[in-house]
Amino acid sequence: MTKRIFLVLILISCLTVAYVYPQLPRLISVAEKNDEKPTYSEPAYTQVDDREIDDEEIRVVTVIPEDFTSSLDYLLHNWAIDKNSTTNCKPKPNPSTTDKQYKERLRKLPHEIEMPFNSAVKSFIEIYTQKSRRQVENLYGLSSYYMPIFEEALEAQQIPLELKYLPIIESALNPRAVSRAGATGIWQFMIATGRMYGLEVNSLVDERMDPYKSSQAAARYLKDLYNIFSDWHLAIAAYNCGPGNVNKAIRRAGGKQDFWAIYPYLPAETRSYLPIFIAANYVMNYFDEHNLCPAQLKIPVLTDTIMVNKRIHLEQIAAVLRIPLEEVRILNPQYRKDIVPGETKPYPICLPHNYANLFIDKNEEILAYKADILINNRRYETEIPLLASARKSSGSSAKYTYHTVRKGQSISVIARRYGISQAQLRRANSLKSTKIKAGQRLKIPR
């Protein structure tokens, strides 16, 4: 018998607050009895009764993963998506869609992973296409940058390309996303799992936030999960809650190795994970059918990667190459404090395609820019003497720090290093020309 899936409305006043899963952000329950329209509520976390459920009724509690809806708004306003996005589309209403149309569209998707349609899948499709339209439009715009990265990593492991939509659920395509449990990055790796798959995590570098390396690690992890369960639905569930919880659910279901058979024994969030994955595949392929308008983002799609073997700060790159610092950060999210520790080993820096050669040409100037402040963590070279002289007098000496010219340095390099103009530097030192020599001591205006 075909399983009938009912989404049960849970009254907030009747909830028993209990621990369900460490990353739960909120719970949405939907009632679909007789011909009632779905009703959304936002109760506290709850745990569903694990009683035996027959084919006549499956209780579905739709628990939203952390960055699915409520966190999407936070991400949209705090990850520079709104201010970077533009669109020329005129808003149009979402057309009515029948269950038959949903089923047929899912059937037509080119997929290796089975994409069934049921009430749970429908509820998430409607959240995507009705309640979260602006967020989905921005995510679709971001996908033009991230999807090729995901596809390349998945293709290298010869696993289904439709898995590229998992990061939409995990992080809303935010490489700096961090869950309450500490899962980090676009693929939401915990530290232990990330390190197990070769990702570096320390005070300066967190490769869980590197879209390229984390995608390669995620593809290997997904392949390993598939090799354990020989079923993509179970592998996807295990990606969310861990293989141990899936194995436990299989045992409690009498050894049945099918997602819908073990469904009532999975953590509440994981019960929604596969339906959301199917809904994400649907909405990212049937944009036009729901009058969704992709945001045009100003993040460069074409980029080049340069390996550096010296310690460098992202602000140095942004200032000298005249690229917005936020853009450099978006392209290099793995550097936690904007510092690339290239002196220990070569590290990659991702730049817009047309800036790679400029970086090479201005390498020395970049390294010199504000080096004492940004790299050496020294605010001023002569801090103590200046403070001492300031106590003695309120004279002009307290307005300056000093720099001793090194061989090969020019006025322009020194000015950039301290964030001042050449004119300011010349005026402070009564220089009639730009000629300076090694060993010369220059005043640097504060």
Secondary structure as UniProt FT lines:
FT   STRAND          5..7
FT   HELIX           12..14
FT   TURN            22..23
FT   STRAND          26..28
FT   TURN            34..35
FT   TURN            55..56
FT   STRAND          58..60
FT   STRAND          62..64
FT   TURN            66..69
FT   HELIX           70..78
FT   TURN            79..80
FT   HELIX           82..84
FT   STRAND          85..86
FT   HELIX           99..108
FT   HELIX           119..126
FT   HELIX           127..131
FT   HELIX           133..156
FT   TURN            157..158
FT   HELIX           161..165
FT   HELIX           166..171
FT   TURN            172..173
FT   TURN            175..176
FT   TURN            180..181
FT   TURN            185..188
FT   HELIX           191..196
FT   TURN            197..198
FT   STRAND          205..206
FT   HELIX           207..209
FT   HELIX           211..229
FT   HELIX           232..241
FT   HELIX           243..252
FT   TURN            253..255
FT   HELIX           259..262
FT   HELIX           263..265
FT   HELIX           268..285
FT   HELIX           288..290
FT   STRAND          296..297
FT   STRAND          303..308
FT   STRAND          311..313
FT   HELIX           314..321
FT   HELIX           325..331
FT   TURN            333..334
FT   TURN            336..337
FT   STRAND          339..341
FT   TURN            342..344
FT   STRAND          347..352
FT   HELIX           353..355
FT   HELIX           356..361
FT   HELIX           363..368
FT   TURN            369..370
FT   HELIX           371..374
FT   TURN            381..382
FT   HELIX           383..392
FT   HELIX           396..399
FT   STRAND          400..404
FT   TURN            407..408
FT   HELIX           411..418
FT   HELIX           422..428
FT   TURN            429..430
FT   TURN            438..439
FT   STRAND          441..445
//
